[in-house]
Amino acid sequence: MGDLRLGDVLDDFCIKCRRLTNHSIVSLVNGKAAKVRCRTCYNDHDYRNEQAPPSKKDLKKAALFNEVLAGVTPPAPAAPAGADSPAAADPPPAGDPPPAEPEPKRKGRKKA
């Protein structure tokens, strides 16, 4: 396509119509469309390069996802099992065995 001029018609996403419609160029900046006017509803807005804006629901989901990721700590890297490793050099301490885990509660009737 050649150089753009004022009044030329191009496709863009109209935020008022919420769909891709024909638009007339209202202003140019450095040879590119800056503002356009919808030829269906006559609403003026910035040229969006035919891209629909993200929904507010998607923006909220992304913000919550990033918040969860920020709260997660990465696992510590495992130490190599070599002679200089303290875990490999020291035997486990002798003494009381670790406490046993309690049995999970069972739902249902008790048998007599």
Steps between C-alpha positions, in 0.01 A plus 500: 500500500626850425529798731206566730307827471229667706161352422634166377296198611654214695386226736536536876338373819234745619472509878144631486370248244725227648585360158728547202353771274602749232661819630606829344838648591458820702865574583845379396829493690820421309300358209304257721137526611471644850126563538216345306121544479267202479284520188219311677457689829721808430702449817856644494776302670870417475600261223533153653662311210193275473566358851221460754593617851537219757193437713500611863443139601821390326694786663377397846594136436850601391545722808391220736725248324801733532419557869497125564827454313663776706404320823645163398858434602707286264629171645855504635750337266614157614857484626728264306569173683873535538757455777475867601123476549404502873205269437721232348777528768284489815296189581145562620484572873419203723222555745125525501332393176293767328140523625252290305237681299145472637262282305251690284146520634256272332145598430219255534340278758698350781487124517416346836 
